[in-house]
């Protein structure tokens, strides 16, 4: 298998004992053969359309997963900020309490 890069796509040339399998293109974690979209091995137009639909569905699913991951990251960031503010507030209250106790003892 020889690999070379073209933009953000990784293209592999697959060879096997059955001969050249054509270019396999990997984009957004999807791998499919360009030559699958051609009528090959007696494939019908319906078969080709099904492959196109499967690719489109996989791309939509990948986009949805990326969006959910982004939302989770944003929520975690917000929780971390709230936790940080809470920690700072607790520290400030402890310092005030310490100062108040010291003043009471000195009086």
N, CA, C and O atoms as a GROMACS GRO file, in nm:
protein
  428
    1UNK      N    1   0.085  -0.119   0.000
    1UNK     CA    2   0.000   0.000   0.000
    1UNK      C    3   0.089   0.124   0.000
    1UNK      O    4   0.172   0.142   0.089
    2UNK      N    5   0.070   0.208  -0.099
    2UNK     CA    6   0.144   0.334  -0.106
    2UNK      C    7   0.050   0.444  -0.063
    2UNK      O    8  -0.066   0.447  -0.104
    3UNK      N    9   0.100   0.537   0.019
    3UNK     CA   10   0.016   0.647   0.065
    3UNK      C   11   0.079   0.778   0.023
    3UNK      O   12   0.201   0.794   0.026
    4UNK      N   13  -0.004   0.871  -0.016
    4UNK     CA   14   0.041   1.007  -0.039
    4UNK      C   15  -0.072   1.100   0.001
    4UNK      O   16  -0.187   1.058   0.011
    5UNK      N   17  -0.039   1.226   0.025
    5UNK     CA   18  -0.138   1.319   0.078
    5UNK      C   19  -0.173   1.424  -0.025
    5UNK      O   20  -0.088   1.473  -0.099
    6UNK      N   21  -0.300   1.458  -0.029
    6UNK     CA   22  -0.351   1.559  -0.120
    6UNK      C   23  -0.443   1.649  -0.040
    6UNK      O   24  -0.559   1.614  -0.017
    7UNK      N   25  -0.394   1.764   0.003
    7UNK     CA   26  -0.475   1.853   0.086
    7UNK      C   27  -0.504   1.786   0.219
    7UNK      O   28  -0.412   1.738   0.286
    8UNK      N   29  -0.631   1.782   0.257
    8UNK     CA   30  -0.667   1.716   0.382
    8UNK      C   31  -0.713   1.573   0.359
    8UNK      O   32  -0.769   1.510   0.449
    9UNK      N   33  -0.690   1.523   0.240
    9UNK     CA   34  -0.730   1.386   0.209
    9UNK      C   35  -0.606   1.296   0.203
    9UNK      O   36  -0.502   1.334   0.149
   10UNK      N   37  -0.621   1.180   0.258
   10UNK     CA   38  -0.516   1.079   0.248
   10UNK      C   39  -0.561   0.981   0.141
   10UNK      O   40  -0.670   0.924   0.148
   11UNK      N   41  -0.477   0.962   0.042
   11UNK     CA   42  -0.513   0.875  -0.068
   11UNK      C   43  -0.419   0.755  -0.068
   11UNK      O   44  -0.297   0.771  -0.069
   12UNK      N   45  -0.476   0.637  -0.065
   12UNK     CA   46  -0.396   0.514  -0.066
   12UNK      C   47  -0.423   0.440  -0.196
   12UNK      O   48  -0.537   0.432  -0.243
   13UNK      N   49  -0.318   0.388  -0.254
   13UNK     CA   50  -0.333   0.305  -0.373
   13UNK      C   51  -0.327   0.160  -0.325
   13UNK      O   52  -0.223   0.114  -0.277
   14UNK      N   53  -0.437   0.089  -0.337
   14UNK     CA   54  -0.444  -0.047  -0.286
   14UNK      C   55  -0.414  -0.148  -0.397
   14UNK      O   56  -0.472  -0.141  -0.505
   15UNK      N   57  -0.324  -0.238  -0.369
   15UNK     CA   58  -0.294  -0.347  -0.462
   15UNK      C   59  -0.325  -0.478  -0.390
   15UNK      O   60  -0.302  -0.491  -0.270
   16UNK      N   61  -0.377  -0.574  -0.461
   16UNK     CA   62  -0.400  -0.704  -0.401
   16UNK      C   63  -0.378  -0.811  -0.506
   16UNK      O   64  -0.349  -0.781  -0.622
   17UNK      N   65  -0.392  -0.936  -0.464
   17UNK     CA   66  -0.371  -1.043  -0.562
   17UNK      C   67  -0.479  -1.042  -0.669
   17UNK      O   68  -0.463  -1.104  -0.774
   18UNK      N   69  -0.589  -0.971  -0.642
   18UNK     CA   70  -0.694  -0.960  -0.743
   18UNK      C   71  -0.674  -0.839  -0.833
   18UNK      O   72  -0.755  -0.813  -0.922
   19UNK      N   73  -0.565  -0.766  -0.812
   19UNK     CA   74  -0.537  -0.652  -0.898
   19UNK      C   75  -0.562  -0.520  -0.827
   19UNK      O   76  -0.591  -0.516  -0.707
   20UNK      N   77  -0.550  -0.414  -0.903
   20UNK     CA   78  -0.561  -0.279  -0.850
   20UNK      C   79  -0.704  -0.252  -0.801
   20UNK      O   80  -0.800  -0.272  -0.876
   21UNK      N   81  -0.717  -0.208  -0.678
   21UNK     CA   82  -0.849  -0.178  -0.622
   21UNK      C   83  -0.887  -0.032  -0.640
   21UNK      O   84  -0.997   0.008  -0.602
   22UNK      N   85  -0.799   0.048  -0.695
   22UNK     CA   86  -0.831   0.189  -0.716
   22UNK      C   87  -0.792   0.273  -0.596
   22UNK      O   88  -0.738   0.224  -0.497
   23UNK      N   89  -0.821   0.402  -0.607
   23UNK     CA   90  -0.786   0.495  -0.499
   23UNK      C   91  -0.888   0.485  -0.386
   23UNK      O   92  -1.008   0.489  -0.410
   24UNK      N   93  -0.838   0.473  -0.264
   24UNK     CA   94  -0.923   0.482  -0.147
   24UNK      C   95  -0.898   0.618  -0.085
   24UNK      O   96  -0.783   0.654  -0.057
   25UNK      N   97  -1.002   0.694  -0.064
   25UNK     CA   98  -0.987   0.830  -0.013
   25UNK      C   99  -1.042   0.836   0.128
   25UNK      O  100  -1.155   0.792   0.153
   26UNK      N  101  -0.964   0.888   0.221
   26UNK     CA  102  -1.007   0.902   0.359
   26UNK      C  103  -1.029   1.050   0.388
   26UNK      O  104  -0.936   1.130   0.379
   27UNK      N  105  -1.151   1.085   0.421
   27UNK     CA  106  -1.184   1.223   0.458
   27UNK      C  107  -1.276   1.218   0.578
   27UNK      O  108  -1.377   1.147   0.576
   28UNK      N  109  -1.242   1.292   0.685
   28UNK     CA  110  -1.324   1.292   0.807
   28UNK      C  111  -1.347   1.151   0.860
   28UNK      O  112  -1.456   1.119   0.908
   29UNK      N  113  -1.247   1.068   0.850
   29UNK     CA  114  -1.258   0.933   0.904
   29UNK      C  115  -1.339   0.838   0.819
   29UNK      O  116  -1.365   0.726   0.862
   30UNK      N  117  -1.379   0.879   0.700
   30UNK     CA  118  -1.457   0.790   0.612
   30UNK      C  119  -1.363   0.734   0.507
   30UNK      O  120  -1.276   0.805   0.456
   31UNK      N  121  -1.381   0.608   0.473
   31UNK     CA  122  -1.297   0.549   0.369
   31UNK      C  123  -1.388   0.484   0.266
   31UNK      O  124  -1.474   0.403   0.299
   32UNK      N  125  -1.366   0.520   0.143
   32UNK     CA  126  -1.446   0.460   0.037
   32UNK      C  127  -1.367   0.463  -0.092
   32UNK      O  128  -1.277   0.545  -0.109
   33UNK      N  129  -1.400   0.374  -0.182
   33UNK     CA  130  -1.330   0.366  -0.310
   33UNK      C  131  -1.397   0.453  -0.414
   33UNK      O  132  -1.519   0.448  -0.431
   34UNK      N  133  -1.318   0.533  -0.482
   34UNK     CA  134  -1.376   0.614  -0.590
   34UNK      C  135  -1.443   0.525  -0.693
   34UNK      O  136  -1.548   0.557  -0.748
   35UNK      N  137  -1.379   0.412  -0.716
   35UNK     CA  138  -1.434   0.325  -0.821
   35UNK      C  139  -1.561   0.251  -0.779
   35UNK      O  140  -1.622   0.183  -0.861
   36UNK      N  141  -1.602   0.264  -0.650
   36UNK     CA  142  -1.730   0.205  -0.609
   36UNK      C  143  -1.846   0.278  -0.675
   36UNK      O  144  -1.953   0.222  -0.694
   37UNK      N  145  -1.822   0.405  -0.710
   37UNK     CA  146  -1.928   0.486  -0.768
   37UNK      C  147  -1.945   0.458  -0.917
   37UNK      O  148  -2.036   0.512  -0.980
   38UNK      N  149  -1.858   0.376  -0.972
   38UNK     CA  150  -1.872   0.338  -1.112
   38UNK      C  151  -1.943   0.204  -1.117
   38UNK      O  152  -1.944   0.129  -1.020
   39UNK      N  153  -2.002   0.174  -1.229
   39UNK     CA  154  -2.065   0.043  -1.241
   39UNK      C  155  -1.954  -0.060  -1.259
   39UNK      O  156  -1.892  -0.070  -1.364
   40UNK      N  157  -1.933  -0.136  -1.153
   40UNK     CA  158  -1.823  -0.231  -1.152
   40UNK      C  159  -1.875  -0.360  -1.091
   40UNK      O  160  -1.964  -0.356  -1.005
   41UNK      N  161  -1.824  -0.470  -1.131
   41UNK     CA  162  -1.867  -0.600  -1.082
   41UNK      C  163  -2.019  -0.616  -1.099
   41UNK      O  164  -2.085  -0.675  -1.014
   42UNK      N  165  -2.071  -0.565  -1.208
   42UNK     CA  166  -2.214  -0.579  -1.236
   42UNK      C  167  -2.303  -0.494  -1.148
   42UNK      O  168  -2.422  -0.523  -1.134
   43UNK      N  169  -2.247  -0.389  -1.086
   43UNK     CA  170  -2.326  -0.303  -0.998
   43UNK      C  171  -2.433  -0.229  -1.075
   43UNK      O  172  -2.412  -0.189  -1.190
   44UNK      N  173  -2.548  -0.210  -1.013
   44UNK     CA  174  -2.658  -0.141  -1.078
   44UNK      C  175  -2.661   0.005  -1.034
   44UNK      O  176  -2.591   0.044  -0.940
   45UNK      N  177  -2.743   0.084  -1.102
   45UNK     CA  178  -2.759   0.224  -1.062
   45UNK      C  179  -2.812   0.234  -0.920
   45UNK      O  180  -2.773   0.324  -0.845
   46UNK      N  181  -2.904   0.142  -0.882
   46UNK     CA  182  -2.958   0.143  -0.745
   46UNK      C  183  -2.848   0.118  -0.643
   46UNK      O  184  -2.843   0.180  -0.537
   47UNK      N  185  -2.759   0.026  -0.676
   47UNK     CA  186  -2.648  -0.007  -0.587
   47UNK      C  187  -2.557   0.114  -0.569
   47UNK      O  188  -2.514   0.145  -0.458
   48UNK      N  189  -2.528   0.182  -0.679
   48UNK     CA  190  -2.442   0.300  -0.674
   48UNK      C  191  -2.510   0.411  -0.592
   48UNK      O  192  -2.445   0.478  -0.512
   49UNK      N  193  -2.639   0.429  -0.613
   49UNK     CA  194  -2.713   0.531  -0.537
   49UNK      C  195  -2.713   0.498  -0.389
   49UNK      O  196  -2.703   0.587  -0.305
   50UNK      N  197  -2.725   0.368  -0.355
   50UNK     CA  198  -2.722   0.326  -0.215
   50UNK      C  199  -2.586   0.358  -0.152
   50UNK      O  200  -2.579   0.402  -0.038
   51UNK      N  201  -2.479   0.337  -0.228
   51UNK     CA  202  -2.345   0.369  -0.178
   51UNK      C  203  -2.335   0.519  -0.152
   51UNK      O  204  -2.283   0.561  -0.049
   52UNK      N  205  -2.384   0.600  -0.246
   52UNK     CA  206  -2.381   0.746  -0.227
   52UNK      C  207  -2.460   0.786  -0.102
   52UNK      O  208  -2.415   0.870  -0.025
   53UNK      N  209  -2.576   0.724  -0.082
   53UNK     CA  210  -2.658   0.755   0.035
   53UNK      C  211  -2.587   0.714   0.164
   53UNK      O  212  -2.592   0.785   0.264
   54UNK      N  213  -2.520   0.598   0.161
   54UNK     CA  214  -2.445   0.552   0.279
   54UNK      C  215  -2.332   0.648   0.313
   54UNK      O  216  -2.310   0.678   0.430
   55UNK      N  217  -2.262   0.696   0.212
   55UNK     CA  218  -2.153   0.791   0.233
   55UNK      C  219  -2.208   0.921   0.293
   55UNK      O  220  -2.152   0.974   0.388
   56UNK      N  221  -2.318   0.971   0.236
   56UNK     CA  222  -2.379   1.095   0.286
   56UNK      C  223  -2.424   1.078   0.431
   56UNK      O  224  -2.406   1.168   0.513
   57UNK      N  225  -2.484   0.964   0.463
   57UNK     CA  226  -2.530   0.937   0.600
   57UNK      C  227  -2.411   0.931   0.696
   57UNK      O  228  -2.418   0.984   0.807
   58UNK      N  229  -2.304   0.865   0.654
   58UNK     CA  230  -2.184   0.857   0.739
   58UNK      C  231  -2.125   0.996   0.763
   58UNK      O  232  -2.079   1.025   0.873
   59UNK      N  233  -2.126   1.081   0.661
   59UNK     CA  234  -2.074   1.216   0.677
   59UNK      C  235  -2.162   1.296   0.773
   59UNK      O  236  -2.111   1.371   0.856
   60UNK      N  237  -2.295   1.281   0.763
   60UNK     CA  238  -2.386   1.350   0.856
   60UNK      C  239  -2.362   1.303   0.999
   60UNK      O  240  -2.356   1.384   1.092
   61UNK      N  241  -2.348   1.172   1.016
   61UNK     CA  242  -2.324   1.117   1.150
   61UNK      C  243  -2.193   1.169   1.208
   61UNK      O  244  -2.186   1.205   1.325
   62UNK      N  245  -2.089   1.174   1.124
   62UNK     CA  246  -1.960   1.227   1.169
   62UNK      C  247  -1.973   1.372   1.212
   62UNK      O  248  -1.918   1.411   1.315
   63UNK      N  249  -2.046   1.452   1.135
   63UNK     CA  250  -2.066   1.593   1.169
   63UNK      C  251  -2.144   1.608   1.299
   63UNK      O  252  -2.113   1.693   1.382
   64UNK      N  253  -2.247   1.523   1.318
   64UNK     CA  254  -2.326   1.528   1.441
   64UNK      C  255  -2.241   1.492   1.562
   64UNK      O  256  -2.251   1.556   1.667
   65UNK      N  257  -2.158   1.388   1.548
   65UNK     CA  258  -2.071   1.348   1.659
   65UNK      C  259  -1.972   1.459   1.693
   65UNK      O  260  -1.945   1.485   1.811
   66UNK      N  261  -1.917   1.524   1.592
   66UNK     CA  262  -1.823   1.634   1.615
   66UNK      C  263  -1.893   1.749   1.687
   66UNK      O  264  -1.834   1.812   1.775
   67UNK      N  265  -2.018   1.777   1.649
   67UNK     CA  266  -2.094   1.885   1.714
   67UNK      C  267  -2.121   1.852   1.860
   67UNK      O  268  -2.107   1.937   1.947
   68UNK      N  269  -2.160   1.726   1.888
   68UNK     CA  270  -2.186   1.684   2.026
   68UNK      C  271  -2.058   1.694   2.109
   68UNK      O  272  -2.062   1.737   2.224
   69UNK      N  273  -1.946   1.652   2.050
   69UNK     CA  274  -1.818   1.658   2.121
   69UNK      C  275  -1.783   1.804   2.153
   69UNK      O  276  -1.733   1.833   2.262
   70UNK      N  277  -1.809   1.893   2.060
   70UNK     CA  278  -1.783   2.035   2.080
   70UNK      C  279  -1.871   2.090   2.193
   70UNK      O  280  -1.824   2.167   2.277
   71UNK      N  281  -1.998   2.050   2.195
   71UNK     CA  282  -2.089   2.094   2.301
   71UNK      C  283  -2.042   2.043   2.438
   71UNK      O  284  -2.044   2.117   2.536
   72UNK      N  285  -2.000   1.916   2.444
   72UNK     CA  286  -1.950   1.860   2.569
   72UNK      C  287  -1.828   1.937   2.618
   72UNK      O  288  -1.813   1.964   2.737
   73UNK      N  289  -1.741   1.973   2.524
   73UNK     CA  290  -1.620   2.047   2.558
   73UNK      C  291  -1.658   2.185   2.616
   73UNK      O  292  -1.600   2.229   2.715
   74UNK      N  293  -1.755   2.252   2.553
   74UNK     CA  294  -1.799   2.384   2.600
   74UNK      C  295  -1.862   2.373   2.739
   74UNK      O  296  -1.837   2.458   2.825
   75UNK      N  297  -1.943   2.268   2.762
   75UNK     CA  298  -2.005   2.249   2.894
   75UNK      C  299  -1.898   2.224   3.000
   75UNK      O  300  -1.908   2.277   3.111
   76UNK      N  301  -1.798   2.143   2.967
   76UNK     CA  302  -1.692   2.114   3.063
   76UNK      C  303  -1.614   2.240   3.096
   76UNK      O  304  -1.576   2.262   3.211
   77UNK      N  305  -1.590   2.323   2.995
   77UNK     CA  306  -1.518   2.449   3.016
   77UNK      C  307  -1.597   2.539   3.110
   77UNK      O  308  -1.541   2.602   3.200
   78UNK      N  309  -1.729   2.545   3.089
   78UNK     CA  310  -1.816   2.628   3.175
   78UNK      C  311  -1.815   2.575   3.319
   78UNK      O  312  -1.808   2.654   3.413
   79UNK      N  313  -1.821   2.443   3.335
   79UNK     CA  314  -1.816   2.385   3.469
   79UNK      C  315  -1.683   2.416   3.538
   79UNK      O  316  -1.680   2.446   3.657
   80UNK      N  317  -1.575   2.408   3.462
   80UNK     CA  318  -1.443   2.439   3.518
   80UNK      C  319  -1.436   2.584   3.564
   80UNK      O  320  -1.378   2.614   3.668
   81UNK      N  321  -1.495   2.676   3.484
   81UNK     CA  322  -1.495   2.818   3.522
   81UNK      C  323  -1.576   2.839   3.650
   81UNK      O  324  -1.532   2.911   3.740
   82UNK      N  325  -1.694   2.776   3.660
   82UNK     CA  326  -1.777   2.788   3.780
   82UNK      C  327  -1.703   2.733   3.902
   82UNK      O  328  -1.708   2.792   4.010
   83UNK      N  329  -1.634   2.620   3.884
   83UNK     CA  330  -1.560   2.559   3.993
   83UNK      C  331  -1.447   2.652   4.039
   83UNK      O  332  -1.421   2.664   4.159
   84UNK      N  333  -1.381   2.715   3.943
   84UNK     CA  334  -1.273   2.808   3.975
   84UNK      C  335  -1.326   2.928   4.054
   84UNK      O  336  -1.266   2.970   4.153
   85UNK      N  337  -1.440   2.983   4.010
   85UNK     CA  338  -1.502   3.096   4.081
   85UNK      C  339  -1.541   3.055   4.222
   85UNK      O  340  -1.521   3.130   4.317
   86UNK      N  341  -1.596   2.935   4.236
   86UNK     CA  342  -1.636   2.883   4.367
   86UNK      C  343  -1.514   2.872   4.459
   86UNK      O  344  -1.519   2.909   4.576
   87UNK      N  345  -1.404   2.820   4.405
   87UNK     CA  346  -1.282   2.805   4.484
   87UNK      C  347  -1.229   2.941   4.529
   87UNK      O  348  -1.186   2.957   4.644
   88UNK      N  349  -1.232   3.039   4.439
   88UNK     CA  350  -1.185   3.173   4.474
   88UNK      C  351  -1.274   3.234   4.582
   88UNK      O  352  -1.224   3.300   4.674
   89UNK      N  353  -1.405   3.214   4.572
   89UNK     CA  354  -1.499   3.268   4.672
   89UNK      C  355  -1.473   3.206   4.809
   89UNK      O  356  -1.473   3.276   4.910
   90UNK      N  357  -1.452   3.076   4.811
   90UNK     CA  358  -1.424   3.006   4.938
   90UNK      C  359  -1.295   3.058   4.999
   90UNK      O  360  -1.288   3.081   5.120
   91UNK      N  361  -1.192   3.077   4.916
   91UNK     CA  362  -1.064   3.130   4.966
   91UNK      C  363  -1.084   3.270   5.024
   91UNK      O  364  -1.030   3.301   5.131
   92UNK      N  365  -1.160   3.354   4.954
   92UNK     CA  366  -1.184   3.490   5.002
   92UNK      C  367  -1.258   3.488   5.135
   92UNK      O  368  -1.225   3.564   5.226
   93UNK      N  369  -1.359   3.401   5.148
   93UNK     CA  370  -1.434   3.390   5.274
   93UNK      C  371  -1.344   3.341   5.388
   93UNK      O  372  -1.355   3.389   5.501
   94UNK      N  373  -1.256   3.246   5.359
   94UNK     CA  374  -1.164   3.196   5.462
   94UNK      C  375  -1.073   3.308   5.510
   94UNK      O  376  -1.047   3.321   5.629
   95UNK      N  377  -1.023   3.389   5.415
   95UNK     CA  378  -0.935   3.500   5.451
   95UNK      C  379  -1.009   3.602   5.538
   95UNK      O  380  -0.954   3.650   5.637
   96UNK      N  381  -1.134   3.635   5.501
   96UNK     CA  382  -1.213   3.730   5.581
   96UNK      C  383  -1.238   3.674   5.720
   96UNK      O  384  -1.228   3.747   5.819
   97UNK      N  385  -1.270   3.546   5.728
   97UNK     CA  386  -1.296   3.483   5.857
   97UNK      C  387  -1.171   3.488   5.943
   97UNK      O  388  -1.178   3.517   6.063
   98UNK      N  389  -1.056   3.459   5.883
   98UNK     CA  390  -0.929   3.460   5.956
   98UNK      C  391  -0.901   3.601   6.010
   98UNK      O  392  -0.861   3.617   6.126
   99UNK      N  393  -0.921   3.702   5.926
   99UNK     CA  394  -0.898   3.841   5.968
   99UNK      C  395  -0.993   3.878   6.082
   99UNK      O  396  -0.952   3.941   6.179
  100UNK      N  397  -1.121   3.839   6.070
  100UNK     CA  398  -1.220   3.870   6.174
  100UNK      C  399  -1.182   3.805   6.306
  100UNK      O  400  -1.191   3.869   6.412
  101UNK      N  401  -1.142   3.681   6.302
  101UNK     CA  402  -1.102   3.609   6.424
  101UNK      C  403  -0.982   3.677   6.487
  101UNK      O  404  -0.978   3.694   6.609
  102UNK      N  405  -0.884   3.717   6.405
  102UNK     CA  406  -0.764   3.784   6.458
  102UNK      C  407  -0.802   3.915   6.527
  102UNK      O  408  -0.749   3.946   6.634
  103UNK      N  409  -0.893   3.994   6.466
  103UNK     CA  410  -0.936   4.121   6.527
  103UNK      C  411  -1.006   4.095   6.660
  103UNK      O  412  -0.986   4.169   6.756
  104UNK      N  413  -1.087   3.992   6.664
  104UNK     CA  414  -1.158   3.961   6.789
  104UNK      C  415  -1.061   3.923   6.900
  104UNK      O  416  -1.078   3.964   7.015
  105UNK      N  417  -0.960   3.847   6.865
  105UNK     CA  418  -0.862   3.802   6.965
  105UNK      C  419  -0.782   3.922   7.014
  105UNK      O  420  -0.754   3.931   7.134
  106UNK      N  421  -0.745   4.013   6.926
  106UNK     CA  422  -0.666   4.130   6.966
  106UNK      C  423  -0.747   4.224   7.054
  106UNK      O  424  -0.690   4.289   7.143
  107UNK      N  425  -0.877   4.232   7.033
  107UNK     CA  426  -0.960   4.321   7.114
  107UNK      C  427  -0.970   4.262   7.254
  107UNK      O  428  -1.036   4.320   7.340
   0.00000   0.00000   0.00000
